């Protein structure tokens, strides 16, 4: 279920150097919000939400502070640009990072269940290829 987003701030090229909208969604008790955020929500004449998100956009027409953005704004099959930040996984091994298959769990294998295995040939070429998928 997609909850409607309430516009809390509209940033323009003239005042902020870029055009974007800031939205909030959901509801949160006024006592659970800092005074700075409470003032920000009061200025926008909207109730406190679960967070603030900012989206850059070139089309600011039809948007007003305190208004709602709902799903019916989009049409079925309409293409939208989506940006985001991937969840970092840290330094991972070959099984998770490159979908390498694991070695046997038993039958004489004791310490290399998730090890990548061989990484190349023998004396020829005698090196590891550039770009080789490794941990």
Beta strands, then each sheet from edge to edge (+ up, - down):
strand 1: 5-11
strand 2: 20-24
strand 3: 53-56
strand 4: 68-69
sheet 1: 3+ 2- 1+ 4-
end
